[in-house]
Amino acid sequence: MLDFSTMPVFDREIETAPRERIREIQLAKLKEQVAWTYDRVAWYREKLDERGVAPADIRTLEDVRLLPFTDKSVLRETFPYGLFAVPLDEVIELHSSSGTTGKPIVVGYNVHDMDVWSDCIARLAQMAGVVPGDRAQMAFGYGMFTGGFGLHYGLQKLGCMMIPAGSGNTERHLAMIEDYGTTVLIATPSYAMHMCEVGEKLGFDWEASTLRVGLFGGEPCPPKLKQEIESRMHIVCTDNYGLTEVMGPGVSGECLASRDMQHIAEDHFLWEVVDPETGDPVPDGVEGELVLTPLDKQAIPVLRYRTHDLTRVVTEPCACGRTHARMQKVRVRSDDMLIIRGTNVFPSQVEDVLAGIEGVTTHYRIVVETVGGLDSMTVHVELKASAFSDSFEEMSAFTKRIAEKLKAVLLVGVNVKLVEPGGIERCLGKTKHVEDRRAKL
């Protein structure tokens, strides 16, 4: 049996600190963060003034409840730089994620923020069994998505060799594992499963490969899927969690001793779990909506961010020796967001695109399923009678045009299926637009 207490810890002093010390650090940072935000961000200063709350009113961690919640709508209302707290010439990197209205959520990082981000990633990588000298192959896209760059910087900080392969071209990924002696794979779990299947068809010997660890993110990884990938690839897989709005990946990570929970980087994030309907705190260990306040963000500070992710948090000691609280892996959201191959997709985005296309009705249906180990999304679009044609070429061109418009907004390719007038089932009450056929493992 493994002795988890002897395994490497990236920052042992902080990660194994007594709970009392962790709370002291959080309170000191919370006071500084609220003062920083109040002084530098007009939107928050106005909201706090409306509540009659001053930075000096934050005397305990529970006083965080005096602060307003923040959600995606705030970042869109202030697009692109309205929440920034530093001059733009101090921002050394910009990232964004797609939004339901077409406006992305934009976040920036200064030198301090990048150091915190890479520190959080280095910690979660070490938790997963990654060590200095490992060769880490990136199967995330780089672009504006935070996942690729965040994990790249953190793994380099830990002392790993980075192989920036990027997304796609599975056969090339397999060749790189053999050619470069890759030991760590960074991917979405669905893409890792796809790599399993492609590799097996090509005769790739997973058991003999140098690959040892899988760092997964971008989408949930159910236990049975993880077990299957571990069995077929002969590696150890761990999940990590994060959001663009609060930093990116690195908020929490899974250690090898607690496979269904993830340690929160508590010295960098103050967590709350609230009732998603009322916003009131729920008892310790009870499931609710996760709310996060980053304690070290300078470029774009965010207070009490509502993640819409449902989880529970426990503070009991872990067998790995780390004392930071652990959150249950997120399997359910309180809103309607879908995660398709690591990309956030909202039904309302589809609705907005279709609303701007002549010849289609307001009725649509989204079907999500797993095809060849990867998520596949098909949008069923109902035609108006005036748009129907007997010409195969015309209908094919129309289908392609809709698919291109959807991809431009969703940032992920989808299939489009045209449906005859009246072909989309009508519902009494709230319409169900999404049918998720992916296995609930």
Secondary structure by P-SEA (a helix, b strand, c coil): ccccccccccccccccccaaaaaaaaaaaaaaaaaaaaaccaaaaaaaaaacccccccccccccccbbbbcaaaaaaaccccccccccccccbbbbbbccccbbbbbbbcaaaaaaaaaaaaaaaaaacccccbbbbbcccccccaaaaaaaaaaaaabbbbbcccccaaaaaaaaaaaaccccccccaaaaaaaaaaaaaaccccccccccccccccccccaaaaaaaaaaacbbbbbbbbbccccccccbbbccccccbbbcccccbbbbbcccccccccccccccbbbbbbccccccccccccccccccccccccccccccccccccccccccccccccbbbbaaaaaaaaaacccccccbbbbbbbcccbbbbbbbbbbccccccccaaaaaaaaaaaaaaaaaaccbbbbbbbbcccccccccccccccccccccc
